[in-house]
Structure formats: structure tokens, C-alpha cells
Amino acid sequence: MRNFESIRRHVKTAGYNATLHEEDVICIELSLEKGTRHQSIFLAELDDDDGRPYLRVSTAIAPTTGMDPRRALAFNWQSVVGYLAIGDLDGVPYLQLIENRPYEGLDAAEVDRLVLEIGGLGDRMEKLMSAGGDLL
């Protein structure tokens, strides 16, 4: 995968349920736990300071209201894949699970793995933080 257009082609041919196609963002709706839960995964392109392109895979987990930031920082320290950040979602700050990967060495199998891993982990975290709810 050399650019975002190759990611877009892969998402289409792999049969993902893509609900948003903008120039630099794709939203994939994952169905989890035999269709009883769902998680939105966002794929976007970003560049580092040197202009090198990266693929960002992210999912919103929960609003940050009343959240203890120490739990998020402890997760970041222990996590092998993904990290937590706060991002705005319709004017509300949300805890988000994110993974950034350079296009160099990125192939279709790794894109699939990232979508499923970030989606599944994000849903499990959402379930824990929302008393079993499925907000996103």
C-alpha cells in the first residue's frame, strides 16, 4: 500500500461495510459479537513533519467526562498496539484508540489486522467504560 487510494481500493474489494468515503477519510462499520455490537473505525491519511505519509486507524471509545486520565495513561504504557488520545467528536471530547502506520511496508493483510484489532479492542474498552453499552 503506497497511498490512501490503495487503502480505499482494498476496503472496497475486501467487502468492508464502508459508510463514509471522503477524500481523506473512510469509515468502516464493524459488526462484532455476532451482530450484537458495532464499532466505527476511521481510516485517514496524515503526514509527519517530513511529509512522509501515514495511515491512521482510529475508533472513538467514550466521552472524557468524568474519566480518570491515569487509567488511560496506564493503558498506553501497557499496550503493544494502539494508543489513547482525546479527539473531538461533534463538539464533545472523546477518548479514542489510535494506531498510526507509515505506508512503507504496509500491505492488505496488515490493514485488515489493524481494522479488526483496533475495532475489537476499542469495542471491548467501550463496553467496560459504558457499563456494557454500545454508544458508537
Residue pairs with C-beta under 8 A, 6 or more apart in sequence:
1 7
1 10
1 55
1 103
1 106
1 107
1 108
1 111
2 103
3 45
3 53
3 103
4 24
4 43
4 45
4 53
4 55
7 26
7 43
7 45
7 55
7 111
8 21
8 26
10 108
10 111
11 18
11 26
11 28
11 43
11 111
12 18
14 108
14 112
16 28
16 115
17 28
17 29
17 30
17 31
18 26
18 27
18 28
18 29
19 27
19 28
19 29
19 40
20 26
20 27
24 44
24 45
25 42
25 43
25 44
26 42
26 43
26 44
27 40
27 41
27 42
27 43
28 40
28 41
28 42
28 43
28 115
28 119
29 38
29 39
29 40
29 41
30 38
30 39
30 40
30 41
30 115
30 116
30 119
30 120
30 123
31 37
31 38
32 38
32 39
32 119
32 120
32 123
37 123
37 127
37 134
38 123
38 134
38 136
39 59
39 119
39 120
39 122
39 123
39 126
39 136
40 59
40 60
40 136
41 57
41 58
41 59
41 115
41 118
41 119
41 122
42 56
42 57
42 58
42 59
43 55
43 56
43 57
43 111
43 115
44 55
44 56
44 58
45 53
45 54
45 55
45 56
46 53
46 54
46 56
46 100
47 53
47 54
48 54
52 102
53 102
53 103
54 100
54 101
54 102
54 103
55 100
55 101
55 102
55 103
55 106
55 111
55 114
56 98
56 99
56 100
57 98
57 99
57 100
57 101
57 114
57 115
57 118
58 87
58 96
58 97
58 98
58 99
58 118
59 96
59 97
59 118
59 119
59 122
59 123
59 136
60 87
60 89
60 94
60 95
60 96
60 122
60 136
61 84
61 94
61 95
61 96
61 97
61 122
61 125
61 126
61 129
61 136
62 94
62 95
62 125
62 126
62 129
62 130
62 135
63 92
63 93
63 94
63 95
64 86
64 93
64 94
64 95
65 93
67 95
67 129
72 84
72 95
73 84
75 84
75 125
76 83
76 84
81 99
81 117
81 118
81 121
82 97
82 98
82 99
82 117
82 118
82 121
83 97
83 98
83 99
84 95
84 96
84 97
84 98
85 95
85 96
85 98
86 93
86 94
86 95
86 96
87 93
87 94
87 96
88 94
95 129
97 118
97 121
97 122
97 125
98 118
99 114
99 117
99 118
101 110
101 114
123 134
126 133
126 134
126 135
126 136
127 133
127 134
